[in-house]
Amino acid sequence: MLPNFNNSLELLEGVEREQLYQNLLLQLKKDFELANVPINIPLDISPEELKSTIHEKIYYLIVEKFPEYLNLLYVVDIAESEVKKITPSDVVDISAEVSFLLLKREWQKVWYKAKYSS
């Protein structure tokens, strides 16, 4: 069964334990590229740096490039209902929540591929 996490850092530590961190990085790069949103994610990035990089990018997209932000949510396949559950507050908090949703969805993709592909 897919593990459940409470925040981005906990999720990334769990991904490392499952030895799927590199797969997650590749999936993130792929989906950001598909959404035509440039992001620099080196393959040797630490979980803390990754969390910060994703959060900063989401914040920037919400504030500066909202259509690209919506396109990224669509490409990653984040449910609109999940985004609507976020309590409206300041953009920093919202972008942190969206970053967690994005990482969680990407993790699901990687986990299912690892678990069920042969």
C-alpha positions as CSV (number, residue, x, y, z in Angstrom):
1,M,0.0,0.0,0.0
2,L,1.2,3.5,-0.8
3,P,2.7,5.2,2.3
4,N,1.1,8.3,3.7
5,F,3.1,11.4,4.6
6,N,2.3,14.6,6.4
7,N,4.7,17.1,4.8
8,S,7.2,17.5,2.0
9,L,10.3,16.6,4.0
10,E,8.8,13.5,5.5
11,L,7.7,12.4,2.0
12,L,11.2,13.0,0.5
13,E,12.8,11.0,3.4
14,G,10.4,8.2,2.8
15,V,11.2,8.2,-0.9
16,E,14.9,8.0,-0.1
17,R,14.2,5.0,2.2
18,E,12.4,3.3,-0.6
19,Q,15.4,4.0,-2.9
20,L,13.3,5.8,-5.4
21,Y,14.6,9.3,-4.9
22,Q,16.4,9.4,-8.3
23,N,13.2,8.2,-10.0
24,L,11.3,11.0,-8.3
25,L,13.8,13.6,-9.5
26,L,13.6,12.3,-13.1
27,Q,9.7,12.3,-12.9
28,L,9.8,15.9,-11.7
29,K,12.1,17.0,-14.4
30,K,10.0,15.2,-17.0
31,D,6.7,16.8,-15.9
32,F,8.1,20.3,-15.5
33,E,9.5,20.0,-19.0
34,L,6.2,18.8,-20.3
35,A,4.5,21.8,-18.7
36,N,7.1,24.0,-20.3
37,V,8.2,25.3,-16.9
38,P,12.0,25.5,-16.6
39,I,13.5,24.3,-13.4
40,N,17.0,23.3,-12.4
41,I,17.0,20.1,-10.4
42,P,20.5,18.5,-10.3
43,L,20.5,14.7,-9.8
44,D,22.6,15.2,-6.6
45,I,20.2,17.6,-4.9
46,S,19.4,17.0,-1.3
47,P,15.8,16.5,-0.1
48,E,15.9,19.8,1.8
49,E,17.2,21.7,-1.3
50,L,14.6,19.9,-3.5
51,K,11.8,20.9,-1.2
52,S,13.0,24.5,-1.2
53,T,13.5,24.6,-5.0
54,I,10.0,23.3,-5.7
55,H,8.4,25.7,-3.2
56,E,10.2,28.7,-4.7
57,K,9.2,27.7,-8.2
58,I,5.5,27.2,-7.2
59,Y,5.6,30.6,-5.4
60,Y,7.0,32.3,-8.5
61,L,4.5,30.7,-10.8
62,I,1.5,31.7,-8.6
63,V,2.7,35.3,-8.3
64,E,4.2,35.9,-11.7
65,K,3.0,33.3,-14.2
66,F,-0.4,32.0,-13.1
67,P,-1.3,30.3,-16.5
68,E,1.9,28.3,-16.4
69,Y,1.1,27.3,-12.8
70,L,-2.3,26.0,-13.8
71,N,-0.7,24.1,-16.7
72,L,1.8,22.5,-14.4
73,L,-1.0,21.4,-12.1
74,Y,-2.7,19.9,-15.1
75,V,0.4,18.1,-16.4
76,V,1.3,16.7,-13.0
77,D,-2.4,15.7,-12.5
78,I,-3.1,17.3,-9.2
79,A,-6.8,17.1,-8.4
80,E,-8.6,20.4,-8.4
81,S,-10.5,19.2,-5.3
82,E,-7.2,18.8,-3.4
83,V,-6.1,22.4,-4.4
84,K,-9.5,23.8,-3.3
85,K,-9.0,22.2,0.2
86,I,-6.1,24.5,0.9
87,T,-7.1,27.1,3.4
88,P,-6.6,30.6,1.8
89,S,-3.8,32.4,3.6
90,D,-0.7,34.1,2.2
91,V,0.9,33.0,-1.0
92,V,3.9,31.5,0.8
93,D,1.7,29.1,2.8
94,I,-0.4,28.2,-0.3
95,S,2.7,27.5,-2.4
96,A,4.1,25.3,0.4
97,E,0.8,23.3,0.4
98,V,0.8,23.1,-3.4
99,S,4.4,21.9,-3.4
100,F,3.5,19.1,-1.1
101,L,0.6,18.1,-3.3
102,L,2.9,18.2,-6.3
103,L,5.5,16.1,-4.6
104,K,2.9,13.7,-3.3
105,R,1.4,13.1,-6.8
106,E,4.8,12.7,-8.4
107,W,5.7,10.2,-5.7
108,Q,2.5,8.2,-6.4
109,K,3.5,8.0,-10.1
110,V,7.0,6.8,-9.2
111,W,5.8,4.4,-6.5
112,Y,3.2,2.7,-8.8
113,K,5.7,2.4,-11.6
114,A,8.2,0.7,-9.3
115,K,5.6,-1.5,-7.7
116,Y,3.6,-2.7,-10.7
117,S,5.9,-2.5,-13.7
118,S,7.8,-5.6,-14.7
